Amino acid sequence: MSESCLRREWALEDVMREQIEHLIELSNRPNMMLQIMPFKAAPGRRSPIGTRFGLLRVPSPGAAGPIEVAYTEGVGDPRYLDDQRALDAHESAWARLTNAALRFDESRAFLKALSSEYAT
């Protein structure tokens, strides 16, 4: 998650604080991995892919094997990319993004500090 998503004020301060505290609670779940991409991330570690994307992996037994898809979306243009070259490019971009972002514990500490900025 980009730091800009957290800094842009969409609501009153108490609502912003509650939303950030909710993210902190979510980040403590064992199946949740929340990382913040800070404004100060090293420029060379960002993704070369300029669109939002998601990587989907659906386990499948048997000869078919798992389904692996990169999902991208433009204005009115959703795409499901399943060729290996596109998957490799998106997986590489994901690895760069997660390595550039704060670690899970650092992200939680960042959220706690930000929440205190909205203290009443």
C-alpha positions as CSV (number, residue, x, y, z in Angstrom):
1,M,0.0,0.0,0.0
2,S,1.4,3.4,-0.9
3,E,2.0,5.9,1.8
4,S,-0.2,8.3,-0.3
5,C,-3.2,6.1,0.4
6,L,-2.8,6.7,4.1
7,R,-1.9,10.4,4.0
8,R,-4.7,11.6,1.8
9,E,-7.5,12.7,4.1
10,W,-10.8,11.4,2.9
11,A,-12.7,11.9,6.1
12,L,-12.7,13.6,9.5
13,E,-9.7,12.9,11.7
14,D,-11.5,10.5,14.0
15,V,-12.6,8.4,11.0
16,M,-9.1,8.5,9.5
17,R,-7.7,7.3,12.9
18,E,-10.3,4.5,13.1
19,Q,-9.4,3.3,9.6
20,I,-5.7,3.3,10.3
21,E,-6.3,1.4,13.6
22,H,-8.4,-1.1,11.7
23,L,-5.4,-1.7,9.3
24,I,-3.2,-2.2,12.4
25,E,-5.7,-4.9,13.7
26,L,-5.8,-6.5,10.2
27,S,-2.0,-6.6,10.1
28,N,-1.9,-8.8,13.2
29,R,-3.9,-11.6,11.5
30,P,-1.8,-14.6,10.5
31,N,-3.2,-14.6,7.0
32,M,-2.7,-10.8,6.4
33,M,0.6,-9.4,5.0
34,L,0.4,-5.6,5.0
35,Q,3.3,-3.6,3.7
36,I,3.6,0.2,3.2
37,M,5.6,1.7,0.3
38,P,7.0,4.8,1.9
39,F,7.5,8.1,0.0
40,K,11.3,7.6,0.8
41,A,11.6,4.2,-1.0
42,A,14.7,4.0,-3.1
43,P,13.8,4.9,-6.7
44,G,15.5,2.0,-8.3
45,R,13.4,-0.6,-6.3
46,R,10.0,0.4,-7.7
47,S,8.1,-1.6,-10.3
48,P,8.6,-1.0,-14.0
49,I,5.0,-2.0,-14.6
50,G,2.9,1.1,-14.7
51,T,-0.5,-0.4,-14.1
52,R,-2.2,-1.9,-11.1
53,F,-2.1,-5.7,-11.1
54,G,-2.9,-8.7,-9.1
55,L,-1.4,-12.2,-9.2
56,L,-3.8,-15.0,-8.8
57,R,-2.9,-18.6,-8.0
58,V,-5.6,-21.2,-7.8
59,P,-4.5,-24.6,-6.7
60,S,-5.7,-27.4,-8.9
61,P,-5.0,-31.1,-8.5
62,G,-4.3,-33.4,-11.4
63,A,-2.7,-32.9,-14.8
64,A,-4.1,-29.4,-15.2
65,G,-2.0,-28.1,-12.4
66,P,-2.5,-24.8,-10.6
67,I,-4.0,-21.8,-12.5
68,E,-1.7,-18.8,-12.5
69,V,-2.9,-15.5,-13.9
70,A,-1.8,-11.8,-13.7
71,Y,-4.9,-9.6,-13.7
72,T,-4.5,-6.0,-15.0
73,E,-7.1,-3.4,-15.4
74,G,-7.2,-0.2,-17.4
75,V,-10.2,2.1,-18.1
76,G,-12.8,-0.4,-19.3
77,D,-10.1,-2.9,-20.2
78,P,-9.7,-5.8,-17.8
79,R,-7.1,-8.4,-18.9
80,Y,-6.1,-11.9,-17.6
81,L,-2.5,-12.7,-18.6
82,D,-1.6,-16.3,-18.4
83,D,1.5,-16.6,-20.7
84,Q,4.7,-17.4,-18.8
85,R,6.5,-14.3,-20.0
86,A,3.8,-11.9,-18.6
87,L,3.6,-13.9,-15.4
88,D,7.4,-13.7,-14.9
89,A,7.4,-10.0,-15.5
90,H,4.6,-9.4,-13.0
91,E,6.1,-11.7,-10.4
92,S,9.5,-9.9,-10.8
93,A,7.7,-6.5,-10.4
94,W,5.9,-7.9,-7.3
95,A,9.2,-9.0,-5.8
96,R,10.7,-5.6,-6.4
97,L,7.7,-3.9,-4.7
98,T,7.7,-6.1,-1.7
99,N,11.5,-5.7,-1.2
100,A,11.2,-1.9,-1.5
101,A,8.3,-1.6,0.9
102,L,8.7,-1.6,4.7
103,R,8.8,-5.0,6.4
104,F,5.6,-6.1,8.1
105,D,6.7,-5.0,11.6
106,E,8.0,-1.7,10.2
107,S,4.7,-1.2,8.4
108,R,2.7,-1.8,11.6
109,A,5.0,0.7,13.5
110,F,4.5,3.2,10.6
111,L,0.7,2.8,11.0
112,K,0.8,3.3,14.7
113,A,2.8,6.5,14.4
114,L,0.4,7.8,11.7
115,S,-2.6,6.9,13.9
116,S,-1.1,9.0,16.7
117,E,-1.1,12.0,14.4
118,Y,-4.9,11.8,14.4
119,A,-5.1,11.5,18.2
120,T,-7.9,13.5,19.7
